[in-house]
Amino acid sequence: MKKIINGEKGITLIALIVTIIVLLILSGITMVTIFGNNGIITKGIKSREENSHGQIKDEIQLEVNNYGMEVHLEISDLTLIDHLGKEGYFKDYDSNNKKDSYIINIERFKDSRLGKGKDKSTGDVYVVEKENEQSDIVVLRYYKTSTEVEDLLKLNGE
């Protein structure tokens, strides 16, 4: 067996405790950076949501532009809602039964991870509806929950 001599160098208990404290501080900072309110995970979820919104906004805006060209060239006499319904953008469209709002048919959009809800009361649904009761402006909205609503796109009036 070796004898421990007083002059021999080694790790002291204080150095070990300081090292553990530094590692705990670094792991705490890392956890906040990854999981905090402004962390990597939160930003990734928000980015995925914005990407889904952008995809749906772009495709609907293209169809609204097509509708505008048809109206301008006098090819179509449909309203914007009827045009979008005829093109299959709504889950529940019936030209004989007009409604105040229509749920977007999310199956039309590739790789959309949002908009799979059933109706406005359950949330996670894209809806096209009039901006308000007095307006003819049609709006694309995303209902995250029944109370948390985001206007994504204002469309031409009917």
C-alpha positions in Angstrom: 0.0 0.0 0.0 1.1 3.6 -0.7 1.4 6.0 2.0 -0.2 9.5 1.4 2.4 12.1 1.9 1.3 15.7 2.9 3.1 17.3 -0.1 1.4 15.0 -2.7 -0.9 16.8 -5.2 -4.5 15.6 -5.6 -8.1 16.8 -5.9 -9.4 18.3 -2.7 -13.0 18.2 -1.6 -13.4 21.9 -2.1 -12.2 21.7 -5.7 -14.7 18.8 -6.3 -17.6 20.8 -4.8 -16.7 23.9 -6.9 -16.6 21.7 -10.1 -20.0 20.2 -9.3 -21.5 23.7 -8.6 -20.2 25.0 -11.9 -21.6 22.0 -13.8 -25.0 22.5 -12.1 -25.0 26.2 -13.1 -24.1 25.3 -16.7 -26.8 22.6 -16.9 -29.4 25.1 -15.5 -28.5 27.6 -18.2 -28.7 24.9 -20.9 -32.2 23.7 -19.7 -33.5 27.3 -19.8 -32.0 27.8 -23.3 -33.7 24.6 -24.5 -37.0 24.5 -22.7 -37.6 28.2 -21.6 -40.3 30.5 -22.8 -37.9 31.8 -25.5 -36.1 28.5 -25.8 -35.2 26.3 -28.8 -38.2 24.0 -28.4 -40.7 26.9 -28.1 -39.2 28.6 -31.1 -39.4 25.3 -33.1 -43.1 24.9 -32.2 -43.8 28.5 -33.2 -41.9 28.1 -36.4 -43.9 25.0 -37.3 -47.1 26.9 -36.7 -46.1 29.9 -38.8 -45.0 27.5 -41.6 -48.4 25.9 -41.6 -50.2 29.2 -41.6 -48.0 30.4 -44.5 -48.7 27.4 -46.6 -52.5 27.7 -46.2 -52.4 31.5 -46.7 -50.4 31.2 -49.9 -52.6 28.6 -51.5 -55.8 30.4 -50.6 -54.4 33.7 -51.8 -53.5 32.0 -55.1 -57.1 30.8 -55.5 -58.4 34.3 -54.6 -56.3 35.7 -57.3 -57.6 33.1 -59.8 -61.1 34.1 -58.7 -60.3 37.8 -59.2 -59.1 37.1 -62.7 -62.2 35.1 -63.6 -64.4 37.9 -62.3 -62.4 40.5 -64.2 -62.6 38.5 -67.4 -66.3 37.9 -66.7 -65.7 34.2 -66.8 -67.4 33.7 -63.4 -70.4 35.2 -61.6 -69.8 33.3 -58.4 -69.1 35.0 -55.0 -65.7 34.4 -53.5 -67.1 32.0 -50.9 -69.0 30.0 -53.7 -65.8 29.9 -55.8 -63.7 28.5 -52.9 -66.5 26.1 -52.0 -66.7 24.9 -55.6 -62.9 24.4 -55.7 -63.1 22.1 -52.6 -61.5 24.4 -50.0 -64.3 23.9 -47.5 -65.2 20.7 -45.5 -68.9 21.6 -45.2 -69.7 23.6 -48.3 -73.2 23.3 -49.8 -74.2 25.9 -52.4 -77.8 25.5 -51.4 -77.2 26.0 -47.7 -75.3 29.2 -47.1 -73.5 29.7 -43.7 -71.7 32.5 -41.9 -68.4 30.5 -41.8 -66.8 27.6 -43.5 -64.1 25.2 -42.1 -61.1 24.8 -44.4 -60.6 21.3 -45.8 -57.2 20.6 -44.4 -56.7 17.5 -46.5 -56.1 19.8 -49.5 -52.8 20.9 -48.0 -49.8 18.7 -47.9 -48.0 18.2 -44.6 -50.1 20.6 -42.6 -49.9 19.6 -38.9 -52.4 22.2 -37.8 -56.1 22.6 -38.7 -57.2 19.1 -37.7 -59.9 20.3 -35.3 -63.6 19.7 -35.9 -65.1 23.2 -35.3 -64.4 26.6 -33.8 -65.5 25.5 -30.3 -62.8 22.8 -30.1 -60.1 24.9 -31.8 -57.2 23.9 -34.1 -59.2 24.8 -37.2 -58.9 27.2 -40.1 -62.1 29.1 -41.0 -63.2 31.5 -43.7 -65.8 33.9 -42.5 -66.9 37.5 -42.7 -64.8 39.9 -40.7 -67.8 41.1 -38.8 -71.5 41.3 -39.3 -71.5 44.7 -41.0 -68.6 43.9 -43.3 -68.4 42.2 -46.7 -64.7 41.5 -46.2 -64.0 37.8 -45.9 -61.2 36.7 -43.5 -59.1 33.5 -43.2 -58.8 32.8 -39.4 -57.0 30.2 -37.3 -58.8 29.2 -34.2 -56.1 27.8 -31.9 -58.7 27.4 -29.2 -62.3 28.6 -29.0 -61.1 32.0 -27.6 -57.6 32.3 -29.1 -58.1 33.5 -32.7 -55.6 34.8 -35.2 -56.6 36.6 -38.4 -54.3 35.3 -41.1 -55.5 36.9 -44.3 -58.1 39.4 -45.5 -59.7 38.4 -48.7 -61.6 40.4 -51.2 -65.2 41.3 -50.4 -68.1 39.5 -52.1 
